[in-house]
Amino acid sequence: MNCNILRRDGLVLSRSFYDRPTLDVARDLLGRRLVCAGGGTQRAGRIVEAEAYIGPEDLACHASRGRTPRTEVMFGPPGYAYVYIVYGMHHCLNAVTEREGFPAAVLIRALEPEAGLDSRTDGPGRLCRALAIDRSFNGADLTGPRLFVEAGDRPASTPIAEELVASGSRVGVGYAGEWADKPWRFWLKGNRWVSRLKR
């Protein structure tokens, strides 16, 4: 498949979209369209769930363990992909946010399939598998050409309507103490592709 078929440059979110407070970016990614052009095949889905991780004080954030080769991308400029492996087998895709030097990112937790996806995308590991995202995408520029996010059904500058969004505590971070209870996971209400509807 031609790698330019789905890309519409006027609709791709710019770096300035990510250069904002992480909670704002996490909420505002909902409804946007994630496109992966890896391996010569394009796959795309609508983001329906996202989770914020903010700075070294957030004990659920990888950056709380310091600046390491694994977390280096998080300390870089916004608008790049931070891809890591959990449990030795599942890849997870994050969008780096905020100013360079401050480690923060948004984990993309679930997609509503749109193009080229024929397997489950309700969970960070599943969506990466469906999109064929692996560690080779770590550090990829989220403004393209391999991986990018389009504005979707509303202008890039328009935040998502409050009534469409639900929030709750993050998943799988019980080790983080009081930080585990932060309501920093956001999802589209009523969407069946959300990985965990209640927690």
N, C-alpha and C positions, 0 to 999 in steps of 0.2 A: 504494500500500500504506500502511496506517495506520502511522505512525512509532512507535507504542507497542507493536506486536505482539510484537516480540522482546525489548524491554527488560523485565527483571525486576529492579526496583530493589533488592531485597534481595540480589541476587547481583552487582551492579555493584561493581567494586573501588573502594574509597574513596581519597581523596588520601593517606592515611597509608600505603597500600601502596607508593606511589612515593617516599615520604619516608624512604628507607632506602639503605644502600650499593648502588651501581649494579650490582655483580656479583650481589648477592642478588636484586635486581629482575629482572635479565636472565634468570637461571636460573628464577626463580619465575613469569615470564610464560609459560613453556612449558606448553602444555596449556590455557591460558586462552582465552577466546573473544572475538575482536575483532569489534565490530559497528559498521557505518557506516550512518547514516541520511541521507546526503546525497542531494539531488535527489528526495526523497519516496519513495525506494526503499531498502529495507534489504538489506544484504549482510553476511554473517558467515562467519568461518572460525576454526579453531583454530590458535593460534600454535605453530609447530613449530621455529622458529629465530629467535634473537635475538643481538644483538651489543652489547657495552658500550663506551662512550666516556666517559672519566673525567678531567675537569679540564684546566686549561691546560698541565700538564706532559706530558700524553698527546699526542704529536705527530701521532697519527692523528685526534685530536678537533678539530672546527672551532674550539673555544675556544682552541686553542693559537695562533691567529692574533689573539687579542684579542677584546674585546667590540665587536661591529659590529651594524649594523641586521639583518644576516642571522642572527646568533647570539643576539640579545637574548633570545629566548624561553628559551634554554638557561640563562640567568642568573636566570630568574624562579622562581616557586614550582614545586614538583613536581606531576606529574599533569596536565601540559599537553602538547599535541602540538607537536613541532618538525618542520616539513615543509620540505624544500629540494629543489632540482632539481640533478641531476648530468648531465653531458654535454649540457646544454641541452634535455633532453627527458624524463628519467626523474625522477619524484617519489619521495621516500623519507620514510617515516614513522618518527618517533622519539618515545619517551615520556621527558619530562624527569624526572630523578630527583634525590634528595638535597635538601639545604637550599637555600633561596633565596640567590642570590649565588654559589653554587658551580656552575659549568657542567658538567653531566653528563647523559647521556641513553642510552637503549637503542634501537638500530635494530631495527625489526621486519623480519626478513629473509624469512620464508616462512610461509604459512598452508596448512592443510589445509581445502579448501572445505567449507562446511556449508550455506549458504543464499544463494540469489540470485547465485551465482558460476558463470559458464560459460566462464571463460578461465583461463589459467595464473596461479598464485599462488606459484610457487617462485622467489622473488627479490624484493628490495625494490621495484624498478620495476614488475614485473609485478603484485604484489599491490596496489600503489596504483592501477594502471590498472584492475584488476578491481573494486576497491572504489570507484572514481571519486573517489579522494582526490587533491586538487591543493593549490596554495598557499593556497587559500581556507581550508584547514583549519589553517594555521599558527597556533598559539596557541589552538586549540580545547581546551576543557576535556575531559579524558579520562574524566570522570565523567558525561558526556552533556550535552545530548541528541543532538547530531549524531554523536558518536563516543565509544564507551565500550568498556571491557573487562569482561567478566563472569568470575566465578570459574571457571566450567567444571565439570569433573568432580571437583573437590575443594574443600573450604572455603578461603576467602580466606587464612586464617591458617595453612594447611597447606603447607609447602614441598614441592616435587616430590621424589620418591624419587631418590636418587643413582644407582641402577642404571638409571634410564630416560634419563639425560642423558650426552651426549658433549660434549667441548669441543675447541677448536683455535684456531689463529690467525685473525685477522680477514681479511676479503676485500678486495682492492683498495687496500691501504694500504702498499704496499712502500716508498713515499717516507718513511715514518715511522721508518726505521732500526730500532733494537732494539724500539721500540714495536709494530712490525708483527708481532712474534713472540709478543706476549702472548696467552695462551689465553683470550681474552675473547669468543669466539663459542661459543654453546651451541645444541645441537639435540637433538631427540628421536631416540634410537637407532632405526634401522630404518624411519623414516618416509620414504615415497617423495616427499614434497613438499619435503623439505629442498633448498635450492638447490645446495649443494656438500657432498657426503658426505665427500670426502677432500681434505686440503690439507697 
